[in-house]
Amino acid sequence: MPHILVVEDEQEQRELICAMLSGEGYQVSDCGSVEEAILAIKQSKPDLIFSDWKLGQLSGMDLLNYVRREQGDIGFIIATAYGTISHAVEAIRAGADDYLAKPYQRQALLLAIDKVAKTQELRRQNKALSSALSEQRELVGLVGKAPCMQKVYERIKRVSATDVTVLIGGESGTGKELAARALHQLSDRHEQPFIAINCGAIPESLAEAELFGAEKGAFTGATSLKIGKLEAANGGTLFLDEVAELPQLQQTKLLRFLQEGVISRLGQHGEMSVDVRVIAATHKDLQLEVAEGRFREDLYYRLNVVPLRMPALRERREDIGRLIEYFLKLHSRAYSLEVPVLDKPVMKQLLDFHWPGNVRELSNRIERFVLLGDEQELLHELKLSAQSTLAVSGQLQLPDAGVNWDEFEKQCLQQAMQRCDSNRTQAAKWLGMSYKAFLYRLEKHALV
C-alpha cells in the first residue's frame, strides 16, 4: 500500500485523518508544519502527501512548490477552506493532483487518495516501460528522436513481442541490422540465438548448405555434418540481410520453410521442424525485383507481412548532433580513450553534411577521429566524399526526346516531401534550395 504523509497543524484533525487512512491499510506518517514535512520527506520519501492549506506561518502551497521543485513525482492532495475556490485553482495550476474543500466526508477523502494513488502507479509503470525501452534502444544502437525515428520505434515496439515476419527496407548504412536486433532483443526470444547472414556474400554454390545445412558427404568436400543458419537459430531469430541477393532455388526453399516451418538439410532424407522467426532486409526495391523476375512474388508477400523502413540520415538531420555525441562516447569507450571535443566550426560542417553513407558513414568518420584526433583529416574526408557525390551526380543524362520540365520539377518536389515526411525545411535543404524558393515552387505546382 502507498505511503501517505499527512500534514495538518491541528492535532485532533491530524489524528482523525491518520486513523481513517490507517484503517484502510495505508502506511501513514504525519507532520504538523511545512518545516517538519520537508525534513520527513528527506528522511523517507512518501508516495503521496495530503496537506492542509493553512499550516502556521507557511502554507500547503509552500510545501507543494517545494515538492514539485525537489521531488516532482510525489502525489499531492491539498485541502482548502470552504468557499476558497481560488485556492484550489491556484493549487492545481502549481501541480497538485487533486484538492478537497472543507468540510469533506470520509468517503470523499478516501476516493481522492485512491484516485491519486492509482494515477501515481500508472505514472511509475509508464516511466519504467519508457526507461526499459530507452535502454533496449541504446543497447542495440538505435539512436534518434526525429519524428521518422519515433515511427520506427513505435512499430518495433508493436510487433517485437510477436513472431510476425518483418521486411526492413532503407538505403545502405541506415541501421537495418540494428532494427532487426531491436526486434529480437525486445521479443520473448531475446535469450535465444540471433543469427545474421548476408545473402549477398554467399557463393551461389554454397548458399543452400549455408542456409539449410548439409549431411556428411552431401557434396564434394562435405567431410562432416554442417548445421545451417536456420537450424542454428532454432528458438531464436534469423536475420536475412540483402535478401534480394538470395538465389532462386533458395528462395523456393525459404518460402517452404515460411509456409510449413520445416527444413531439409542438403542430402537429408526427410524433414525437420524448426522454430525460427525470420526478419529480412534489403536496400533494393523488392517490388521492382519481382516485376523483373529476379525475386519470387509469393516469397515477397511472405516476407513483407510487416514492412519497416529505416529513414536515411538526411531525412532526420535533427539527429545528427545526437548521433555524433553517441559515437564519440561509444568509440572512446571501446578504445579506452578520453572523449574528444569537436570545435564548433567542425561540428557545424558535420551537421550540414549530406552523409550519403548514412549512419554507417558517420560512425566510421567519428571512430577515425576518436583514434587520430585530427579534425583537418576529418574535414578533408568530408570534402572528398562531397566531390565524389558530385562526380556521380554529374553522370545524369537527359533523354534525346527532351523532358517536360514542369512535370520533372513537380515530381522532384513531391519526392523530396515524401522523403522528409512533409517537413518543408528539410525538403528544401535536401534539394539544396532556399526555403523561400522551395515554397514558391510548391505554390507554383499547387502542392501546398
ChimeraX attribute file (.defattr): number of C-alpha atoms within 10 A of each C-alpha:
attribute: neighborCount
match mode: 1-to-1
recipient: residues
	/A:1	10
	/A:2	17
	/A:3	17
	/A:4	25
	/A:5	24
	/A:6	24
	/A:7	27
	/A:8	26
	/A:9	19
	/A:10	14
	/A:11	12
	/A:12	10
	/A:13	11
	/A:14	18
	/A:15	13
	/A:16	11
	/A:17	20
	/A:18	21
	/A:19	13
	/A:20	16
	/A:21	18
	/A:22	14
	/A:23	10
	/A:24	11
	/A:25	11
	/A:26	16
	/A:27	16
	/A:28	20
	/A:29	17
	/A:30	22
	/A:31	19
	/A:32	18
	/A:33	22
	/A:34	25
	/A:35	13
	/A:36	12
	/A:37	21
	/A:38	15
	/A:39	12
	/A:40	16
	/A:41	16
	/A:42	11
	/A:43	9
	/A:44	11
	/A:45	16
	/A:46	20
	/A:47	20
	/A:48	22
	/A:49	27
	/A:50	24
	/A:51	31
	/A:52	26
	/A:53	24
	/A:54	19
	/A:55	20
	/A:56	13
	/A:57	7
	/A:58	13
	/A:59	15
	/A:60	25
	/A:61	22
	/A:62	13
	/A:63	23
	/A:64	26
	/A:65	16
	/A:66	14
	/A:67	20
	/A:68	16
	/A:69	10
	/A:70	11
	/A:71	15
	/A:72	13
	/A:73	14
	/A:74	21
	/A:75	26
	/A:76	29
	/A:77	25
	/A:78	23
	/A:79	23
	/A:80	23
	/A:81	16
	/A:82	11
	/A:83	10
	/A:84	11
	/A:85	13
	/A:86	9
	/A:87	18
	/A:88	21
	/A:89	12
	/A:90	12
	/A:91	24
	/A:92	15
	/A:93	10
	/A:94	13
	/A:95	17
	/A:96	22
	/A:97	21
	/A:98	18
	/A:99	23
	/A:100	20
	/A:101	17
	/A:102	13
	/A:103	10
	/A:104	13
	/A:105	10
	/A:106	11
	/A:107	10
	/A:108	12
	/A:109	18
	/A:110	13
	/A:111	11
	/A:112	16
	/A:113	24
	/A:114	13
	/A:115	12
	/A:116	19
	/A:117	22
	/A:118	13
	/A:119	14
	/A:120	20
	/A:121	14
	/A:122	12
	/A:123	13
	/A:124	13
	/A:125	12
	/A:126	12
	/A:127	12
	/A:128	12
	/A:129	12
	/A:130	12
	/A:131	12
	/A:132	13
	/A:133	16
	/A:134	14
	/A:135	13
	/A:136	17
	/A:137	21
	/A:138	14
	/A:139	14
	/A:140	18
	/A:141	19
	/A:142	21
	/A:143	20
	/A:144	21
	/A:145	14
	/A:146	15
	/A:147	14
	/A:148	18
	/A:149	19
	/A:150	12
	/A:151	15
	/A:152	17
	/A:153	21
	/A:154	11
	/A:155	16
	/A:156	20
	/A:157	16
	/A:158	10
	/A:159	16
	/A:160	20
	/A:161	15
	/A:162	15
	/A:163	19
	/A:164	16
	/A:165	18
	/A:166	24
	/A:167	26
	/A:168	25
	/A:169	22
	/A:170	18
	/A:171	18
	/A:172	19
	/A:173	20
	/A:174	21
	/A:175	23
	/A:176	26
	/A:177	20
	/A:178	15
	/A:179	24
	/A:180	28
	/A:181	25
	/A:182	24
	/A:183	29
	/A:184	28
	/A:185	21
	/A:186	19
	/A:187	19
	/A:188	15
	/A:189	20
	/A:190	16
	/A:191	11
	/A:192	14
	/A:193	16
	/A:194	21
	/A:195	17
	/A:196	18
	/A:197	18
	/A:198	14
	/A:199	22
	/A:200	16
	/A:201	12
	/A:202	16
	/A:203	12
	/A:204	17
	/A:205	9
	/A:206	11
	/A:207	19
	/A:208	22
	/A:209	22
	/A:210	21
	/A:211	24
	/A:212	22
	/A:213	25
	/A:214	23
	/A:215	19
	/A:216	16
	/A:217	13
	/A:218	18
	/A:219	12
	/A:220	7
	/A:221	8
	/A:222	13
	/A:223	11
	/A:224	11
	/A:225	13
	/A:226	17
	/A:227	16
	/A:228	20
	/A:229	20
	/A:230	27
	/A:231	22
	/A:232	19
	/A:233	21
	/A:234	18
	/A:235	19
	/A:236	24
	/A:237	29
	/A:238	24
	/A:239	26
	/A:240	26
	/A:241	24
	/A:242	21
	/A:243	24
	/A:244	24
	/A:245	19
	/A:246	24
	/A:247	19
	/A:248	15
	/A:249	11
	/A:250	16
	/A:251	20
	/A:252	15
	/A:253	18
	/A:254	24
	/A:255	18
	/A:256	14
	/A:257	19
	/A:258	17
	/A:259	11
	/A:260	11
	/A:261	16
	/A:262	18
	/A:263	23
	/A:264	19
	/A:265	23
	/A:266	20
	/A:267	14
	/A:268	14
	/A:269	9
	/A:270	9
	/A:271	11
	/A:272	12
	/A:273	13
	/A:274	18
	/A:275	16
	/A:276	22
	/A:277	23
	/A:278	22
	/A:279	27
	/A:280	24
	/A:281	27
	/A:282	20
	/A:283	19
	/A:284	16
	/A:285	11
	/A:286	19
	/A:287	15
	/A:288	11
	/A:289	15
	/A:290	16
	/A:291	11
	/A:292	10
	/A:293	11
	/A:294	16
	/A:295	22
	/A:296	20
	/A:297	14
	/A:298	13
	/A:299	18
	/A:300	19
	/A:301	13
	/A:302	18
	/A:303	22
	/A:304	19
	/A:305	12
	/A:306	15
	/A:307	15
	/A:308	20
	/A:309	20
	/A:310	21
	/A:311	21
	/A:312	22
	/A:313	21
	/A:314	22
	/A:315	25
	/A:316	19
	/A:317	21
	/A:318	16
	/A:319	17
	/A:320	23
	/A:321	14
	/A:322	14
	/A:323	19
	/A:324	20
	/A:325	15
	/A:326	18
	/A:327	21
	/A:328	21
	/A:329	18
	/A:330	18
	/A:331	21
	/A:332	19
	/A:333	13
	/A:334	9
	/A:335	11
	/A:336	9
	/A:337	12
	/A:338	12
	/A:339	15
	/A:340	14
	/A:341	11
	/A:342	17
	/A:343	9
	/A:344	9
	/A:345	9
	/A:346	14
	/A:347	16
	/A:348	12
	/A:349	12
	/A:350	20
	/A:351	16
	/A:352	13
	/A:353	17
	/A:354	19
	/A:355	22
	/A:356	18
	/A:357	17
	/A:358	20
	/A:359	21
	/A:360	15
	/A:361	15
	/A:362	20
	/A:363	20
	/A:364	14
	/A:365	19
	/A:366	23
	/A:367	20
	/A:368	15
	/A:369	20
	/A:370	24
	/A:371	13
	/A:372	11
	/A:373	15
	/A:374	12
	/A:375	16
	/A:376	11
	/A:377	14
	/A:378	17
	/A:379	16
	/A:380	11
	/A:381	13
	/A:382	18
	/A:383	13
	/A:384	11
	/A:385	17
	/A:386	15
	/A:387	12
	/A:388	12
	/A:389	14
	/A:390	11
	/A:391	11
	/A:392	9
	/A:393	10
	/A:394	9
	/A:395	8
	/A:396	8
	/A:397	7
	/A:398	8
	/A:399	7
	/A:400	6
	/A:401	6
	/A:402	7
	/A:403	10
	/A:404	8
	/A:405	9
	/A:406	11
	/A:407	11
	/A:408	11
	/A:409	13
	/A:410	17
	/A:411	13
	/A:412	13
	/A:413	20
	/A:414	16
	/A:415	13
	/A:416	21
	/A:417	20
	/A:418	13
	/A:419	18
	/A:420	23
	/A:421	16
	/A:422	13
	/A:423	13
	/A:424	18
	/A:425	16
	/A:426	21
	/A:427	24
	/A:428	20
	/A:429	19
	/A:430	17
	/A:431	12
	/A:432	10
	/A:433	13
	/A:434	12
	/A:435	14
	/A:436	11
	/A:437	10
	/A:438	19
	/A:439	16
	/A:440	13
	/A:441	15
	/A:442	17
	/A:443	10
	/A:444	12
	/A:445	15
	/A:446	9
	/A:447	12
	/A:448	10
